[in-house]
Amino acid sequence: MNIAERTKQKPKVVYDTNIYISALIYGGSSGRCLELAREEKVELFASREILEECAGVLRKKFGWKDE
């Protein structure tokens, strides 16, 4: 792969639990991080562990219910 092809690739990112929680609850710059993924400007990866941790924090600290 040459340099021109590499520069066209989207950055690959992994956000931690703090980014997801801050984005969902407060928005701001963390919300912008999720916007970049929705706009397909970055390629977002997440692990099951990160998603489970997010769910646990939302339940424990913010009273969210599983549905």
N, C-alpha and C positions, 0 to 999 in steps of 0.2 A: 504494500500500500504506500503510495507516494504522499508527500506533504499536503498536496491539494485535497486528496481524498480524506486525510486525517482531519483537516480543518473543517470539513463539512459534517463530521460526526457530531452528534449531540453529546454534551457532557453526561456521564453516567453518575448518578447520585444515589446515596442512601441517607435518608433522614432518620434521626433518632427520635425517640418518644417525645422529647421536649418540643421539637419542631411541630409534630402532629398536634399535640395538645395545645400549644400556643396558637397554632393556626386555627384550630376549631373553636377555641374559646375566645381568643383576643384578636385574631387577624394579624394586622401589621406586617412586619417583614417576614415572619414565619408563614403568614397567609400568602405572601408573594411567592415564597418557595413552592407552595402547592400549586399556585397559579402557573408557574413555569412548567410544572409537570403536566397540568391540564392543557396548556397551550402547546405541548410537545416540544418545548425548547430545551428540555433536559429529559433524559431517560431515567425514570425513577424505579428503584429496586427496593423491596422490603422483605424482611424475613418474617416467618411465622412468629418468632419470638418477639420481635418489635411490635407487631400487630397485637399480640396477646398482652404485652405490657401496656400498650395504649388503652386497650379495652379495660384492663384492671385499674389503671389510673382514673379513667373516666367514670367507672363504677364507684370506686372508693372515694375519690375527692370531689366528684361532681354529681354523684347520685344517678348516673345514667343506668338504664335497665337494658338487659339483653332482650332482643326481639328476634 
